[in-house]
Structures are given as structure tokens and as C-alpha cells.
Amino acid sequence: VHGLVLERGEIETVAEQLASLSLAARQAHPSIEPGRADVLVAGAVLFACIARRSVDARVIISDGGLRWGLAARMLAVR
């Protein structure tokens, strides 16, 4: 998933698809960590809302985490 580029519409589609699944279906899905299946829909919907308000039409997914992203931004040479 790291480095995957998603367009705004794709983010909304994924959020809708996740919301259509039951908790049990999300827990059983091979690419969803069972311990996060209960909060995944809320996160996806929130992410879709943020993407709608963003000036950028796409995002690059990182598995580095928020602190990694903040550190990368602080260390970026501009």
C-alpha cells in the first residue's frame, strides 16, 4: 500500500465500500487488520471528507505513520 496514489473519487468509493460491509465481514477481510475493523469506516469517511476539502485531487498513501510524515516534512529541503 505504501506509495499508492489515490484520487479523491477513489477514496470516497473505498469509504462507501467499507461502510457497506458488516463488522464481521471487515474482520474476516484478508487485508484488514481485525483489531481495526471497528474504527476503519469512521477513519475512511473522515479521510474522504478531508479529501473533498483539499486543494489536491489525490493523495499518496504512506504506512510510515503521522510522526514519520511530520518528520519528513520538517526535514524536507525546499
PyMOL Python script that loads the backbone (N, CA, C, O; Angstrom):
from pymol import cmd

cmd.read_pdbstr("""\
ATOM      1  N   VAL A   1       0.821  -1.188   0.000  1.00  0.00           N
ATOM      2  CA  VAL A   1       0.000   0.000   0.000  1.00  0.00           C
ATOM      3  C   VAL A   1       0.872   1.263   0.000  1.00  0.00           C
ATOM      4  O   VAL A   1       0.483   2.289  -0.558  1.00  0.00           O
ATOM      5  N   HIS A   2       2.035   1.183   0.620  1.00  0.00           N
ATOM      6  CA  HIS A   2       2.907   2.348   0.718  1.00  0.00           C
ATOM      7  C   HIS A   2       3.215   2.883  -0.675  1.00  0.00           C
ATOM      8  O   HIS A   2       3.644   2.130  -1.549  1.00  0.00           O
ATOM      9  N   GLY A   3       3.000   4.172  -0.882  1.00  0.00           N
ATOM     10  CA  GLY A   3       3.271   4.806  -2.158  1.00  0.00           C
ATOM     11  C   GLY A   3       2.093   4.801  -3.127  1.00  0.00           C
ATOM     12  O   GLY A   3       2.171   5.394  -4.203  1.00  0.00           O
ATOM     13  N   LEU A   4       1.011   4.140  -2.755  1.00  0.00           N
ATOM     14  CA  LEU A   4      -0.175   4.090  -3.609  1.00  0.00           C
ATOM     15  C   LEU A   4      -0.762   5.497  -3.752  1.00  0.00           C
ATOM     16  O   LEU A   4      -0.882   6.225  -2.766  1.00  0.00           O
ATOM     17  N   VAL A   5      -1.120   5.874  -4.962  1.00  0.00           N
ATOM     18  CA  VAL A   5      -1.733   7.174  -5.227  1.00  0.00           C
ATOM     19  C   VAL A   5      -3.234   6.959  -5.405  1.00  0.00           C
ATOM     20  O   VAL A   5      -3.659   6.156  -6.235  1.00  0.00           O
ATOM     21  N   LEU A   6      -4.019   7.672  -4.632  1.00  0.00           N
ATOM     22  CA  LEU A   6      -5.475   7.582  -4.726  1.00  0.00           C
ATOM     23  C   LEU A   6      -6.067   8.924  -5.117  1.00  0.00           C
ATOM     24  O   LEU A   6      -5.712   9.965  -4.564  1.00  0.00           O
ATOM     25  N   GLU A   7      -6.971   8.882  -6.074  1.00  0.00           N
ATOM     26  CA  GLU A   7      -7.725  10.070  -6.462  1.00  0.00           C
ATOM     27  C   GLU A   7      -8.858  10.273  -5.463  1.00  0.00           C
ATOM     28  O   GLU A   7      -9.278   9.330  -4.793  1.00  0.00           O
ATOM     29  N   ARG A   8      -9.343  11.485  -5.366  1.00  0.00           N
ATOM     30  CA  ARG A   8     -10.418  11.834  -4.439  1.00  0.00           C
ATOM     31  C   ARG A   8     -11.620  10.894  -4.595  1.00  0.00           C
ATOM     32  O   ARG A   8     -12.159  10.419  -3.596  1.00  0.00           O
ATOM     33  N   GLY A   9     -12.034  10.625  -5.804  1.00  0.00           N
ATOM     34  CA  GLY A   9     -13.172   9.746  -6.045  1.00  0.00           C
ATOM     35  C   GLY A   9     -12.928   8.326  -5.566  1.00  0.00           C
ATOM     36  O   GLY A   9     -13.845   7.663  -5.082  1.00  0.00           O
ATOM     37  N   GLU A  10     -11.694   7.859  -5.699  1.00  0.00           N
ATOM     38  CA  GLU A  10     -11.358   6.509  -5.227  1.00  0.00           C
ATOM     39  C   GLU A  10     -11.448   6.413  -3.706  1.00  0.00           C
ATOM     40  O   GLU A  10     -11.879   5.393  -3.167  1.00  0.00           O
ATOM     41  N   ILE A  11     -11.047   7.465  -3.026  1.00  0.00           N
ATOM     42  CA  ILE A  11     -11.118   7.494  -1.566  1.00  0.00           C
ATOM     43  C   ILE A  11     -12.581   7.392  -1.127  1.00  0.00           C
ATOM     44  O   ILE A  11     -12.911   6.637  -0.212  1.00  0.00           O
ATOM     45  N   GLU A  12     -13.445   8.152  -1.781  1.00  0.00           N
ATOM     46  CA  GLU A  12     -14.872   8.112  -1.452  1.00  0.00           C
ATOM     47  C   GLU A  12     -15.473   6.741  -1.751  1.00  0.00           C
ATOM     48  O   GLU A  12     -16.301   6.246  -0.986  1.00  0.00           O
ATOM     49  N   THR A  13     -15.062   6.127  -2.856  1.00  0.00           N
ATOM     50  CA  THR A  13     -15.565   4.801  -3.220  1.00  0.00           C
ATOM     51  C   THR A  13     -15.159   3.760  -2.186  1.00  0.00           C
ATOM     52  O   THR A  13     -15.975   2.930  -1.785  1.00  0.00           O
ATOM     53  N   VAL A  14     -13.910   3.800  -1.757  1.00  0.00           N
ATOM     54  CA  VAL A  14     -13.438   2.848  -0.752  1.00  0.00           C
ATOM     55  C   VAL A  14     -14.185   3.049   0.562  1.00  0.00           C
ATOM     56  O   VAL A  14     -14.558   2.072   1.213  1.00  0.00           O
ATOM     57  N   ALA A  15     -14.407   4.293   0.960  1.00  0.00           N
ATOM     58  CA  ALA A  15     -15.151   4.566   2.188  1.00  0.00           C
ATOM     59  C   ALA A  15     -16.559   3.989   2.101  1.00  0.00           C
ATOM     60  O   ALA A  15     -17.050   3.390   3.058  1.00  0.00           O
ATOM     61  N   GLU A  16     -17.203   4.169   0.955  1.00  0.00           N
ATOM     62  CA  GLU A  16     -18.545   3.626   0.762  1.00  0.00           C
ATOM     63  C   GLU A  16     -18.539   2.102   0.789  1.00  0.00           C
ATOM     64  O   GLU A  16     -19.432   1.488   1.374  1.00  0.00           O
ATOM     65  N   GLN A  17     -17.541   1.492   0.161  1.00  0.00           N
ATOM     66  CA  GLN A  17     -17.450   0.029   0.152  1.00  0.00           C
ATOM     67  C   GLN A  17     -17.236  -0.518   1.555  1.00  0.00           C
ATOM     68  O   GLN A  17     -17.854  -1.511   1.938  1.00  0.00           O
ATOM     69  N   LEU A  18     -16.367   0.122   2.317  1.00  0.00           N
ATOM     70  CA  LEU A  18     -16.122  -0.329   3.696  1.00  0.00           C
ATOM     71  C   LEU A  18     -17.378  -0.184   4.546  1.00  0.00           C
ATOM     72  O   LEU A  18     -17.692  -1.059   5.353  1.00  0.00           O
ATOM     73  N   ALA A  19     -18.096   0.924   4.361  1.00  0.00           N
ATOM     74  CA  ALA A  19     -19.315   1.155   5.137  1.00  0.00           C
ATOM     75  C   ALA A  19     -20.398   0.139   4.811  1.00  0.00           C
ATOM     76  O   ALA A  19     -21.263  -0.135   5.643  1.00  0.00           O
ATOM     77  N   SER A  20     -20.357  -0.421   3.610  1.00  0.00           N
ATOM     78  CA  SER A  20     -21.382  -1.388   3.219  1.00  0.00           C
ATOM     79  C   SER A  20     -21.129  -2.777   3.805  1.00  0.00           C
ATOM     80  O   SER A  20     -22.016  -3.630   3.780  1.00  0.00           O
ATOM     81  N   LEU A  21     -19.932  -3.007   4.330  1.00  0.00           N
ATOM     82  CA  LEU A  21     -19.595  -4.308   4.921  1.00  0.00           C
ATOM     83  C   LEU A  21     -19.982  -4.351   6.393  1.00  0.00           C
ATOM     84  O   LEU A  21     -19.898  -3.343   7.094  1.00  0.00           O
ATOM     85  N   SER A  22     -20.400  -5.503   6.849  1.00  0.00           N
ATOM     86  CA  SER A  22     -20.671  -5.676   8.276  1.00  0.00           C
ATOM     87  C   SER A  22     -19.336  -5.729   9.023  1.00  0.00           C
ATOM     88  O   SER A  22     -18.285  -5.932   8.416  1.00  0.00           O
ATOM     89  N   LEU A  23     -19.387  -5.546  10.331  1.00  0.00           N
ATOM     90  CA  LEU A  23     -18.179  -5.634  11.148  1.00  0.00           C
ATOM     91  C   LEU A  23     -17.533  -7.004  10.974  1.00  0.00           C
ATOM     92  O   LEU A  23     -16.315  -7.100  10.824  1.00  0.00           O
ATOM     93  N   ALA A  24     -18.333  -8.056  10.993  1.00  0.00           N
ATOM     94  CA  ALA A  24     -17.793  -9.409  10.830  1.00  0.00           C
ATOM     95  C   ALA A  24     -17.101  -9.571   9.476  1.00  0.00           C
ATOM     96  O   ALA A  24     -16.056 -10.215   9.385  1.00  0.00           O
ATOM     97  N   ALA A  25     -17.678  -8.990   8.432  1.00  0.00           N
ATOM     98  CA  ALA A  25     -17.064  -9.073   7.105  1.00  0.00           C
ATOM     99  C   ALA A  25     -15.746  -8.314   7.059  1.00  0.00           C
ATOM    100  O   ALA A  25     -14.782  -8.774   6.447  1.00  0.00           O
ATOM    101  N   ARG A  26     -15.701  -7.145   7.710  1.00  0.00           N
ATOM    102  CA  ARG A  26     -14.444  -6.386   7.750  1.00  0.00           C
ATOM    103  C   ARG A  26     -13.396  -7.142   8.558  1.00  0.00           C
ATOM    104  O   ARG A  26     -12.228  -7.168   8.172  1.00  0.00           O
ATOM    105  N   GLN A  27     -13.787  -7.753   9.665  1.00  0.00           N
ATOM    106  CA  GLN A  27     -12.843  -8.519  10.486  1.00  0.00           C
ATOM    107  C   GLN A  27     -12.293  -9.727   9.730  1.00  0.00           C
ATOM    108  O   GLN A  27     -11.145 -10.118   9.943  1.00  0.00           O
ATOM    109  N   ALA A  28     -13.090 -10.316   8.860  1.00  0.00           N
ATOM    110  CA  ALA A  28     -12.678 -11.502   8.104  1.00  0.00           C
ATOM    111  C   ALA A  28     -11.914 -11.160   6.832  1.00  0.00           C
ATOM    112  O   ALA A  28     -11.297 -12.038   6.229  1.00  0.00           O
ATOM    113  N   HIS A  29     -11.946  -9.904   6.419  1.00  0.00           N
ATOM    114  CA  HIS A  29     -11.283  -9.488   5.173  1.00  0.00           C
ATOM    115  C   HIS A  29      -9.772  -9.659   5.326  1.00  0.00           C
ATOM    116  O   HIS A  29      -9.203  -9.217   6.324  1.00  0.00           O
ATOM    117  N   PRO A  30      -9.115 -10.293   4.355  1.00  0.00           N
ATOM    118  CA  PRO A  30      -7.683 -10.573   4.482  1.00  0.00           C
ATOM    119  C   PRO A  30      -6.773  -9.347   4.529  1.00  0.00           C
ATOM    120  O   PRO A  30      -5.659  -9.435   5.046  1.00  0.00           O
ATOM    121  N   SER A  31      -7.214  -8.219   4.007  1.00  0.00           N
ATOM    122  CA  SER A  31      -6.341  -7.039   4.014  1.00  0.00           C
ATOM    123  C   SER A  31      -6.702  -6.018   5.088  1.00  0.00           C
ATOM    124  O   SER A  31      -6.167  -4.909   5.100  1.00  0.00           O
ATOM    125  N   ILE A  32      -7.610  -6.392   5.989  1.00  0.00           N
ATOM    126  CA  ILE A  32      -7.989  -5.505   7.093  1.00  0.00           C
ATOM    127  C   ILE A  32      -7.560  -6.145   8.400  1.00  0.00           C
ATOM    128  O   ILE A  32      -7.909  -7.291   8.685  1.00  0.00           O
ATOM    129  N   GLU A  33      -6.808  -5.406   9.186  1.00  0.00           N
ATOM    130  CA  GLU A  33      -6.399  -5.899  10.500  1.00  0.00           C
ATOM    131  C   GLU A  33      -7.655  -6.010  11.372  1.00  0.00           C
ATOM    132  O   GLU A  33      -8.350  -5.015  11.576  1.00  0.00           O
ATOM    133  N   PRO A  34      -7.954  -7.207  11.887  1.00  0.00           N
ATOM    134  CA  PRO A  34      -9.203  -7.403  12.635  1.00  0.00           C
ATOM    135  C   PRO A  34      -9.396  -6.408  13.789  1.00  0.00           C
ATOM    136  O   PRO A  34     -10.522  -5.993  14.060  1.00  0.00           O
ATOM    137  N   GLY A  35      -8.329  -6.033  14.454  1.00  0.00           N
ATOM    138  CA  GLY A  35      -8.426  -5.100  15.568  1.00  0.00           C
ATOM    139  C   GLY A  35      -8.778  -3.678  15.171  1.00  0.00           C
ATOM    140  O   GLY A  35      -9.114  -2.861  16.028  1.00  0.00           O
ATOM    141  N   ARG A  36      -8.704  -3.373  13.885  1.00  0.00           N
ATOM    142  CA  ARG A  36      -9.042  -2.031  13.397  1.00  0.00           C
ATOM    143  C   ARG A  36     -10.345  -2.005  12.621  1.00  0.00           C
ATOM    144  O   ARG A  36     -10.790  -0.947  12.176  1.00  0.00           O
ATOM    145  N   ALA A  37     -10.948  -3.155  12.463  1.00  0.00           N
ATOM    146  CA  ALA A  37     -12.165  -3.258  11.647  1.00  0.00           C
ATOM    147  C   ALA A  37     -13.304  -2.416  12.199  1.00  0.00           C
ATOM    148  O   ALA A  37     -14.159  -1.963  11.438  1.00  0.00           O
ATOM    149  N   ASP A  38     -13.329  -2.199  13.506  1.00  0.00           N
ATOM    150  CA  ASP A  38     -14.429  -1.438  14.097  1.00  0.00           C
ATOM    151  C   ASP A  38     -14.282   0.069  13.912  1.00  0.00           C
ATOM    152  O   ASP A  38     -15.283   0.784  13.958  1.00  0.00           O
ATOM    153  N   VAL A  39     -13.083   0.566  13.707  1.00  0.00           N
ATOM    154  CA  VAL A  39     -12.870   2.011  13.547  1.00  0.00           C
ATOM    155  C   VAL A  39     -12.531   2.403  12.108  1.00  0.00           C
ATOM    156  O   VAL A  39     -12.421   3.587  11.790  1.00  0.00           O
ATOM    157  N   LEU A  40     -12.371   1.419  11.257  1.00  0.00           N
ATOM    158  CA  LEU A  40     -11.928   1.670   9.893  1.00  0.00           C
ATOM    159  C   LEU A  40     -12.914   2.515   9.095  1.00  0.00           C
ATOM    160  O   LEU A  40     -12.497   3.392   8.338  1.00  0.00           O
ATOM    161  N   VAL A  41     -14.193   2.273   9.245  1.00  0.00           N
ATOM    162  CA  VAL A  41     -15.194   3.032   8.483  1.00  0.00           C
ATOM    163  C   VAL A  41     -15.152   4.507   8.881  1.00  0.00           C
ATOM    164  O   VAL A  41     -15.171   5.385   8.019  1.00  0.00           O
ATOM    165  N   ALA A  42     -15.097   4.772  10.164  1.00  0.00           N
ATOM    166  CA  ALA A  42     -15.050   6.168  10.626  1.00  0.00           C
ATOM    167  C   ALA A  42     -13.816   6.870  10.072  1.00  0.00           C
ATOM    168  O   ALA A  42     -13.903   8.014   9.627  1.00  0.00           O
ATOM    169  N   GLY A  43     -12.670   6.198  10.096  1.00  0.00           N
ATOM    170  CA  GLY A  43     -11.448   6.778   9.557  1.00  0.00           C
ATOM    171  C   GLY A  43     -11.540   7.028   8.065  1.00  0.00           C
ATOM    172  O   GLY A  43     -11.090   8.063   7.574  1.00  0.00           O
ATOM    173  N   ALA A  44     -12.128   6.077   7.338  1.00  0.00           N
ATOM    174  CA  ALA A  44     -12.260   6.223   5.887  1.00  0.00           C
ATOM    175  C   ALA A  44     -13.201   7.370   5.525  1.00  0.00           C
ATOM    176  O   ALA A  44     -12.931   8.124   4.590  1.00  0.00           O
ATOM    177  N   VAL A  45     -14.292   7.502   6.256  1.00  0.00           N
ATOM    178  CA  VAL A  45     -15.241   8.590   5.994  1.00  0.00           C
ATOM    179  C   VAL A  45     -14.600   9.938   6.321  1.00  0.00           C
ATOM    180  O   VAL A  45     -14.752  10.902   5.572  1.00  0.00           O
ATOM    181  N   LEU A  46     -13.897   9.997   7.423  1.00  0.00           N
ATOM    182  CA  LEU A  46     -13.195  11.230   7.791  1.00  0.00           C
ATOM    183  C   LEU A  46     -12.159  11.598   6.728  1.00  0.00           C
ATOM    184  O   LEU A  46     -12.048  12.760   6.337  1.00  0.00           O
ATOM    185  N   PHE A  47     -11.411  10.609   6.268  1.00  0.00           N
ATOM    186  CA  PHE A  47     -10.412  10.828   5.232  1.00  0.00           C
ATOM    187  C   PHE A  47     -11.067  11.331   3.945  1.00  0.00           C
ATOM    188  O   PHE A  47     -10.536  12.224   3.286  1.00  0.00           O
ATOM    189  N   ALA A  48     -12.211  10.763   3.588  1.00  0.00           N
ATOM    190  CA  ALA A  48     -12.940  11.208   2.390  1.00  0.00           C
ATOM    191  C   ALA A  48     -13.403  12.655   2.543  1.00  0.00           C
ATOM    192  O   ALA A  48     -13.339  13.431   1.589  1.00  0.00           O
ATOM    193  N   CYS A  49     -13.867  13.017   3.732  1.00  0.00           N
ATOM    194  CA  CYS A  49     -14.303  14.406   3.978  1.00  0.00           C
ATOM    195  C   CYS A  49     -13.133  15.377   3.862  1.00  0.00           C
ATOM    196  O   CYS A  49     -13.272  16.458   3.290  1.00  0.00           O
ATOM    197  N   ILE A  50     -11.990  14.993   4.401  1.00  0.00           N
ATOM    198  CA  ILE A  50     -10.796  15.841   4.300  1.00  0.00           C
ATOM    199  C   ILE A  50     -10.373  15.966   2.842  1.00  0.00           C
ATOM    200  O   ILE A  50     -10.023  17.055   2.388  1.00  0.00           O
ATOM    201  N   ALA A  51     -10.403  14.857   2.107  1.00  0.00           N
ATOM    202  CA  ALA A  51     -10.009  14.870   0.697  1.00  0.00           C
ATOM    203  C   ALA A  51     -10.923  15.790  -0.122  1.00  0.00           C
ATOM    204  O   ALA A  51     -10.462  16.473  -1.037  1.00  0.00           O
ATOM    205  N   ARG A  52     -12.215  15.804   0.209  1.00  0.00           N
ATOM    206  CA  ARG A  52     -13.159  16.683  -0.506  1.00  0.00           C
ATOM    207  C   ARG A  52     -12.802  18.152  -0.346  1.00  0.00           C
ATOM    208  O   ARG A  52     -13.033  18.954  -1.251  1.00  0.00           O
ATOM    209  N   ARG A  53     -12.245  18.501   0.792  1.00  0.00           N
ATOM    210  CA  ARG A  53     -11.934  19.900   1.077  1.00  0.00           C
ATOM    211  C   ARG A  53     -10.509  20.279   0.689  1.00  0.00           C
ATOM    212  O   ARG A  53     -10.131  21.449   0.764  1.00  0.00           O
ATOM    213  N   SER A  54      -9.740  19.316   0.287  1.00  0.00           N
ATOM    214  CA  SER A  54      -8.346  19.549  -0.071  1.00  0.00           C
ATOM    215  C   SER A  54      -8.247  20.175  -1.453  1.00  0.00           C
ATOM    216  O   SER A  54      -9.097  19.945  -2.313  1.00  0.00           O
ATOM    217  N   VAL A  55      -7.206  20.967  -1.656  1.00  0.00           N
ATOM    218  CA  VAL A  55      -6.974  21.542  -2.979  1.00  0.00           C
ATOM    219  C   VAL A  55      -6.362  20.503  -3.916  1.00  0.00           C
ATOM    220  O   VAL A  55      -6.458  20.633  -5.137  1.00  0.00           O
ATOM    221  N   ASP A  56      -5.735  19.476  -3.349  1.00  0.00           N
ATOM    222  CA  ASP A  56      -5.150  18.411  -4.163  1.00  0.00           C
ATOM    223  C   ASP A  56      -6.214  17.361  -4.464  1.00  0.00           C
ATOM    224  O   ASP A  56      -7.015  17.014  -3.596  1.00  0.00           O
ATOM    225  N   ALA A  57      -6.219  16.862  -5.683  1.00  0.00           N
ATOM    226  CA  ALA A  57      -7.212  15.874  -6.091  1.00  0.00           C
ATOM    227  C   ALA A  57      -6.766  14.448  -5.778  1.00  0.00           C
ATOM    228  O   ALA A  57      -7.531  13.503  -5.972  1.00  0.00           O
ATOM    229  N   ARG A  58      -5.535  14.287  -5.295  1.00  0.00           N
ATOM    230  CA  ARG A  58      -5.055  12.946  -4.991  1.00  0.00           C
ATOM    231  C   ARG A  58      -4.126  12.969  -3.783  1.00  0.00           C
ATOM    232  O   ARG A  58      -3.598  14.013  -3.401  1.00  0.00           O
ATOM    233  N   VAL A  59      -3.943  11.800  -3.198  1.00  0.00           N
ATOM    234  CA  VAL A  59      -3.054  11.653  -2.056  1.00  0.00           C
ATOM    235  C   VAL A  59      -2.126  10.471  -2.305  1.00  0.00           C
ATOM    236  O   VAL A  59      -2.442   9.570  -3.083  1.00  0.00           O
ATOM    237  N   ILE A  60      -0.998  10.487  -1.645  1.00  0.00           N
ATOM    238  CA  ILE A  60      -0.060   9.367  -1.694  1.00  0.00           C
ATOM    239  C   ILE A  60      -0.104   8.693  -0.321  1.00  0.00           C
ATOM    240  O   ILE A  60       0.141   9.327   0.705  1.00  0.00           O
ATOM    241  N   ILE A  61      -0.417   7.418  -0.326  1.00  0.00           N
ATOM    242  CA  ILE A  61      -0.555   6.670   0.920  1.00  0.00           C
ATOM    243  C   ILE A  61       0.825   6.301   1.461  1.00  0.00           C
ATOM    244  O   ILE A  61       1.720   5.919   0.707  1.00  0.00           O
ATOM    245  N   SER A  62       0.981   6.422   2.775  1.00  0.00           N
ATOM    246  CA  SER A  62       2.219   6.053   3.446  1.00  0.00           C
ATOM    247  C   SER A  62       1.895   5.181   4.638  1.00  0.00           C
ATOM    248  O   SER A  62       0.934   5.441   5.363  1.00  0.00           O
ATOM    249  N   ASP A  63       2.691   4.149   4.842  1.00  0.00           N
ATOM    250  CA  ASP A  63       2.499   3.331   6.038  1.00  0.00           C
ATOM    251  C   ASP A  63       3.460   3.758   7.146  1.00  0.00           C
ATOM    252  O   ASP A  63       3.624   3.061   8.148  1.00  0.00           O
ATOM    253  N   GLY A  64       4.089   4.910   6.949  1.00  0.00           N
ATOM    254  CA  GLY A  64       5.053   5.402   7.914  1.00  0.00           C
ATOM    255  C   GLY A  64       4.440   6.014   9.163  1.00  0.00           C
ATOM    256  O   GLY A  64       5.124   6.145  10.178  1.00  0.00           O
ATOM    257  N   GLY A  65       3.190   6.387   9.115  1.00  0.00           N
ATOM    258  CA  GLY A  65       2.556   6.978  10.282  1.00  0.00           C
ATOM    259  C   GLY A  65       2.669   8.491  10.308  1.00  0.00           C
ATOM    260  O   GLY A  65       3.452   9.089   9.570  1.00  0.00           O
ATOM    261  N   LEU A  66       1.876   9.089  11.168  1.00  0.00           N
ATOM    262  CA  LEU A  66       1.814  10.544  11.258  1.00  0.00           C
ATOM    263  C   LEU A  66       3.153  11.151  11.661  1.00  0.00           C
ATOM    264  O   LEU A  66       3.588  12.135  11.063  1.00  0.00           O
ATOM    265  N   ARG A  67       3.812  10.578  12.665  1.00  0.00           N
ATOM    266  CA  ARG A  67       5.096  11.142  13.107  1.00  0.00           C
ATOM    267  C   ARG A  67       6.140  11.082  11.998  1.00  0.00           C
ATOM    268  O   ARG A  67       6.944  12.002  11.845  1.00  0.00           O
ATOM    269  N   TRP A  68       6.126  10.005  11.230  1.00  0.00           N
ATOM    270  CA  TRP A  68       7.059   9.884  10.109  1.00  0.00           C
ATOM    271  C   TRP A  68       6.804  10.994   9.104  1.00  0.00           C
ATOM    272  O   TRP A  68       7.746  11.624   8.624  1.00  0.00           O
ATOM    273  N   GLY A  69       5.547  11.237   8.784  1.00  0.00           N
ATOM    274  CA  GLY A  69       5.202  12.285   7.832  1.00  0.00           C
ATOM    275  C   GLY A  69       5.593  13.668   8.322  1.00  0.00           C
ATOM    276  O   GLY A  69       6.097  14.487   7.554  1.00  0.00           O
ATOM    277  N   LEU A  70       5.359  13.925   9.601  1.00  0.00           N
ATOM    278  CA  LEU A  70       5.748  15.225  10.161  1.00  0.00           C
ATOM    279  C   LEU A  70       7.258  15.402  10.151  1.00  0.00           C
ATOM    280  O   LEU A  70       7.758  16.484   9.843  1.00  0.00           O
ATOM    281  N   ALA A  71       7.988  14.335  10.490  1.00  0.00           N
ATOM    282  CA  ALA A  71       9.445  14.405  10.457  1.00  0.00           C
ATOM    283  C   ALA A  71       9.946  14.634   9.032  1.00  0.00           C
ATOM    284  O   ALA A  71      10.853  15.437   8.812  1.00  0.00           O
ATOM    285  N   ALA A  72       9.360  13.931   8.070  1.00  0.00           N
ATOM    286  CA  ALA A  72       9.758  14.106   6.676  1.00  0.00           C
ATOM    287  C   ALA A  72       9.519  15.535   6.223  1.00  0.00           C
ATOM    288  O   ALA A  72      10.351  16.121   5.531  1.00  0.00           O
ATOM    289  N   ARG A  73       8.382  16.096   6.613  1.00  0.00           N
ATOM    290  CA  ARG A  73       8.083  17.479   6.239  1.00  0.00           C
ATOM    291  C   ARG A  73       9.075  18.451   6.865  1.00  0.00           C
ATOM    292  O   ARG A  73       9.534  19.387   6.210  1.00  0.00           O
ATOM    293  N   MET A  74       9.409  18.221   8.152  1.00  0.00           N
ATOM    294  CA  MET A  74      10.330  19.125   8.834  1.00  0.00           C
ATOM    295  C   MET A  74      11.733  19.049   8.243  1.00  0.00           C
ATOM    296  O   MET A  74      12.461  20.042   8.250  1.00  0.00           O
ATOM    297  N   LEU A  75      12.117  17.885   7.732  1.00  0.00           N
ATOM    298  CA  LEU A  75      13.468  17.695   7.216  1.00  0.00           C
ATOM    299  C   LEU A  75      13.587  17.966   5.725  1.00  0.00           C
ATOM    300  O   LEU A  75      14.689  17.945   5.179  1.00  0.00           O
ATOM    301  N   ALA A  76      12.470  18.217   5.064  1.00  0.00           N
ATOM    302  CA  ALA A  76      12.480  18.436   3.619  1.00  0.00           C
ATOM    303  C   ALA A  76      13.257  19.700   3.278  1.00  0.00           C
ATOM    304  O   ALA A  76      13.109  20.741   3.919  1.00  0.00           O
ATOM    305  N   VAL A  77      14.078  19.578   2.263  1.00  0.00           N
ATOM    306  CA  VAL A  77      14.818  20.735   1.773  1.00  0.00           C
ATOM    307  C   VAL A  77      13.978  21.398   0.707  1.00  0.00           C
ATOM    308  O   VAL A  77      13.556  20.748  -0.250  1.00  0.00           O
ATOM    309  N   ARG A  78      13.734  22.666   0.860  1.00  0.00           N
ATOM    310  CA  ARG A  78      12.889  23.383  -0.106  1.00  0.00           C
ATOM    311  C   ARG A  78      13.689  24.421  -0.815  1.00  0.00           C
ATOM    312  O   ARG A  78      13.160  25.133  -1.669  1.00  0.00           O
TER     313      ARG A  78
END
""", "prot")
cmd.dss("prot")
cmd.show_as("cartoon", "prot")
cmd.util.cbc("prot")
cmd.orient("prot")
